Structures are given as structure tokens and as C-alpha cells.
Amino acid sequence: MKFCQVNKGLQIHAWCLMSNHIHLIVSTKEPNTLSDVLRDFKKFTSTNIVKAIENNRRESRRNWMLWIFKKAGEKNKRNFIYQFWQQENHPIECSTIEILESKMKYLHENPVRAGLVRNESDYVYSSGIDYYSREKGLIKIDFLN
């Protein structure tokens, strides 16, 4: 995500990385399009995560994960071997402040609902720390005014 911020005009307004999905409230700067940036992000991350799994002989779930990704890839004609990310996204246009606030609240409460942390600001892999504390998180946030 940091690479996409610096090199592809990605503006990250809020994010939350869970064990099996990611939530993003993002936009892009011209001339980049959001679909192009997300495509490149998914390609880069999937390739590198699969390589890391393949090369990590100590990963006890290695064979199982690669089998799952391979089975998913067989169902997708646009794939060569593995399917890491789901093919589709579930975009929701935040066209009003009410929608934006609702989605941001949902996004930051995700790790709380999952029982991973007690407070939104305690989850390291999200922008909750940026919004609910005075500290800065792992990724620079482009706050909406």
C-alpha cells in the first residue's frame, strides 16, 4: 500500500487488514484510476505472498494453502496457477458524509467484533490508531476534511 501511495497516487483514508480480507476507504490522484491501482496492488501482493509461502518450508499450512489457491485458480480462466484474492471487489461509493462515517465505523470495529482487540485504536493493522488516538499507525493516512 505504501508503494501505491508513493508511486501510483493512492490516497488511503482508512484501512483494516484482517486475516482473510482487507477493508479500504481510498481514492486516487489523476491520472491514476482506482481500478488500475487496485489491480496492481492485488497482483503484486498475491505474487509475493504466494512466493513467500512456497519458499517457507517451516510453514505448517504451506501445502494446504497452496492447494486452496490452486483450486481457486483453476476456476478462473484469467489465472495461470493460483488465485489469492477474490476476483471481485465490493465497492461502495461514499457519496455522503453519513455513508462515509458508517463505513469508517464498520471498518475500524471489524477487529473488535472479531474479538482481536477491545478498542479500535489497539489493532495494529488498521487506521484505527490514527483516528482514535494521538499516535500514528503503520500507513500514512490522507484524512478527509
C-alpha positions in Angstrom: 0.0 0.0 0.0 2.9 2.4 0.8 4.3 1.7 -2.7 1.0 2.6 -4.3 0.7 5.7 -2.2 4.1 7.0 -3.4 4.1 5.7 -7.0 0.5 5.3 -8.1 -1.3 8.2 -6.4 -3.3 6.0 -3.9 -4.8 8.1 -1.1 -5.6 5.9 1.9 -8.3 7.5 4.1 -8.9 4.4 6.2 -7.9 0.7 6.2 -8.1 -2.5 8.1 -6.3 -5.7 7.3 -7.9 -8.8 8.7 -6.7 -12.4 8.4 -8.8 -13.1 5.3 -9.8 -9.8 3.9 -9.0 -6.1 3.8 -11.2 -3.1 4.1 -10.1 0.2 2.4 -11.5 3.7 2.1 -9.4 5.0 -0.7 -9.2 7.3 -3.7 -6.6 8.1 -6.3 -5.0 11.2 -7.8 -5.2 11.8 -11.5 -4.2 10.4 -13.9 -4.4 7.1 -12.0 -7.6 5.2 -11.7 -8.7 3.3 -8.7 -9.3 0.1 -10.7 -5.8 0.2 -12.1 -4.2 0.8 -8.7 -6.2 -2.0 -7.0 -5.3 -4.4 -9.9 -1.6 -3.6 -9.5 -1.9 -3.9 -5.7 -3.6 -7.3 -5.9 -1.1 -8.6 -8.5 1.9 -7.5 -6.5 0.7 -8.8 -3.1 -0.6 -12.1 -4.4 2.6 -12.9 -6.3 4.8 -12.1 -3.3 2.6 -13.7 -0.7 2.4 -17.0 -2.7 6.2 -16.9 -3.3 6.8 -16.4 0.5 4.5 -19.4 1.2 6.2 -21.6 -1.4 9.7 -20.7 -0.1 8.9 -21.1 3.6 9.4 -24.8 4.4 8.6 -24.2 8.1 5.1 -23.0 7.3 2.9 -25.9 8.6 -0.1 -24.9 6.4 2.0 -24.5 3.2 0.7 -27.4 1.2 -2.9 -26.8 2.2 -2.8 -23.1 1.4 -1.1 -23.6 -2.0 -3.7 -26.3 -2.8 -6.6 -23.9 -1.9 -5.1 -21.1 -4.1 -4.5 -23.6 -6.9 -8.1 -24.9 -6.8 -9.4 -21.3 -6.8 -7.1 -20.5 -9.7 -8.5 -23.5 -11.8 -11.9 -21.8 -11.7 -10.6 -18.6 -13.2 -9.7 -18.6 -16.9 -7.7 -15.4 -16.4 -5.3 -17.1 -14.0 -2.3 -19.2 -14.7 -1.8 -21.1 -11.4 -3.0 -19.5 -8.2 -5.9 -17.3 -7.2 -5.1 -15.4 -4.0 -7.5 -12.5 -3.9 -11.2 -12.9 -4.8 -11.8 -11.8 -8.3 -14.3 -9.1 -7.4 -14.3 -6.2 -5.1 -17.3 -4.9 -3.2 -17.0 -1.1 -3.8 -19.4 1.2 -2.1 -19.3 4.9 -3.1 -19.1 7.1 -0.1 -21.2 9.8 -1.6 -22.4 11.4 1.6 -20.8 12.1 5.0 -23.3 9.7 6.6 -22.2 6.8 4.4 -18.5 7.6 4.9 -18.9 7.7 8.7 -20.9 4.5 8.7 -18.3 2.6 6.6 -15.4 4.0 8.6 -17.0 2.9 11.8 -17.7 -0.6 10.4 -14.1 -0.9 9.1 -12.5 0.1 12.4 -14.8 -2.0 14.5 -14.0 -5.1 12.5 -11.2 -6.4 14.7 -13.2 -5.5 17.8 -16.2 -7.6 16.5 -13.7 -10.4 15.7 -12.5 -10.4 19.4 -8.9 -9.5 18.4 -8.8 -6.3 20.5 -11.0 -4.3 22.9 -10.7 -0.9 21.2 -10.3 0.2 17.6 -7.1 2.0 18.5 -5.5 -1.2 19.7 -5.4 -3.0 16.4 -2.0 -2.5 14.7 -3.1 -3.4 11.2 -5.7 -0.6 10.7 -6.0 3.1 10.7 -7.9 2.9 14.0 -4.9 4.2 15.9 -4.8 7.3 13.6 -8.5 8.0 14.2 -8.9 7.0 17.9 -5.6 8.1 19.4 -2.9 10.7 19.0 -0.5 8.2 17.6 0.3 7.4 14.0 -0.3 4.0 12.5 1.8 1.9 10.1 0.5 3.7 7.0 0.2 7.4 6.3 -3.5 8.4 6.3 -4.9 11.0 4.0 -7.6 12.4 6.3 -10.7 13.7 4.6 -11.6 17.3 5.5 
